[in-house]
Amino acid sequence: MRQLRKEELREKKFRAETVQLSIDVPQHIRDNFLEALEKSGKTINDVLKLYMQKYAWKQGELQRNRQKRRQDLC
């Protein structure tokens, strides 16, 4: 029984939740974005996923740089 509980917790931890994201942008930007997607042959999901990965990496890099500067000042 205890083993089953651990497996259930592990499944919950790795289960991806889907949320809805709403972003307000001007219509011409949306149209240009959709046009660029059609030309590249990529999906909105692929483009946004890549963007979020790059954003998360960049934020981590900025945080490491800030910590490094703080250490250098001390």
MONOR-V963536 format. One record per pair of residues at least 4 apart in sequence whose ideal C-beta (glycine too) atoms are under 6 Angstrom apart, sorted by the first residue. I is the first residue (numbers start at 1). J is the second residue. D is the distance in Angstrom with one decimal. If there is no record, write none. Layout:
BEGIN
I;J;D  I;J;D
END
This chain:
BEGIN
25;29;4.6  25;30;5.5  37;42;5.8  42;46;4.8  42;47;5.4
END
